[in-house]
């Protein structure tokens, strides 16, 4: 089963050799400074966002690999019926979310609290995961991504 640990200044998602074969990649390694929020999702399917890409997707059994969406890529290693530790990452990281199942809710909570104390710049403003930014159309018809809230009046005025 995949597990998270800290190695120096990096957060590592260690995969078993079977999980590495299923995900078609090695262990996932991101800098601790890229971690912005850590939460526990009790419903495993809520951790899955976007479309599946590389990996193994067996409905009702296991989801492991990468998923893509308009804000980037997520890495998931989840099993149905188990809580999921969700680590949100800053935009500069290779993934936007790391989602890894834990055997029990207690272990998931302990892992989330431990990561919250270990990572240097954690956002503790809310215990919930933040939604993906919503694509916004501009006047030329192309899509841009709105990462900050703006008043409706400001959309028609430059600057």
N, C-alpha and C positions, 0 to 999 in steps of 0.2 A: 504494500500500500504506500502511496506517495506520502511524504512527510516534509515539513518545513523546518529549517534550522538556520542559524546564523553562522557564517564562516568569515571571520574577519569583519570587513565592512560590507559584506554581501548577504542578502537573503537568498537561500538556496531551496528549491523544491527538488528533493531527491526522489528519483523514480527507480523502481525495481527494474531488473533487466527485461521483464515481460512488459512493463509499462513503457519502457524506452522503445521497445519494438512496436508496441501499439501506437504510441504517439509519433513514431518515426523521428525522434530527436533525443538528445541527452538531457541531463539535469538542467533545470532552468535556474539562472543566476541573475539577480538584479541588485544594484546598489541599495543599501538601506536608506540612503538619502532620497531615493525615488518613492519610498512608501509614504502615502499621504493619509490613508485611513484603513483601519482593520475592523471588520465586522464579522458576525456569525450569522449565517443564513440557515434557518432551521429547515426550510423546504429546499431540497437540493436543486430542483429544476429552476428556481429563481436565480440561481447563479449563472445560468446559461443565457448568453445574449448573442445576438447576431446569427450568422450562418456558419455551419460547420465547415472547416477547411481540412487541414491535415490531421489525421488521427483515427481513432476507433470510436464509433458511435453505435452502441447496441442499446436500443430503447429498453428501459426497464432493467438494465444490467450494469452498464458502465459507459461513461463519456470521458474520453481522455484525448487531449490534443489542443489544437488552436481553433479559435472561432474568430471571424472577422465581422466588423460592423463599421458604420461610417466614422466612428471616432478612433478606430485602430484595431488592434488584435487583443484577444484574451487567451490565456492559457488555463485550461480546466483539467482536473483529474477528480471526477466526482462519481459517487455511487448512489443509487437511489436509496432512500430511507435513512440516510446519514446526514448529519449537519455538515455545513461547508464553511470553512474559514475563507473569507473573501478579503483579499489585500488589494486595495485600489492603489494604482501607481500614477505618478506624475507623467505628463505627456512626453517627456524626453526618454522615458523607459521603453524597452522593446515591446512591452505589453501594457495595456491599460488596466487589466485585472488578472490576478492569480486566484484561482478558486480550487481549493483542495479539501476533499472530504476528510472528516475525522471519525474515529470509531464511535465516540459518544459525544453528547452535548457538553458534558463536563470537560472533556479533552479539547473540544473546539473552543470553548470559552477560555480555558487556561492558555491555549496557544495564542488566541487573539489578545489577551491581556499581556502576555509575555512579549509579543511583537510590539504592542503599543508602548511598552516601557523601553524596549530596545531601540526602536527606530527613532532618529533624532528630531524629525519635524512632522509629528502626527497631528492631523486635524481632529480635534475631539469635540467639535461644535455640535455634532449629531451622532447618535449611535447607528444611524441608517446609512446604507450605501447611497451615493448620489446618482441621479439618472444620467444617462448619456445626453450630451448636448444635442439640441434639436436643430436639424438643418433649416436654414432660412433662405428664401429666394431673394435675390436682389433685383434691381430694375432690368438688368440684362437677361434675366431668366436663368442665370447660373446659380448654383447652390453654394452658399458659404455657411460656415458653422458659427453660430452665435454662442459664445461661451459666457457672456455677461448679459444680464437683463438690461434692456433699454426701453425707454418709454416709447409708445406708439408714435408720438410726434417727432421723435428724433430720427426715425427711419427715413424720412424724406429730406432731411437736412444733413449736409456733409459736416464732418468734424465732430 
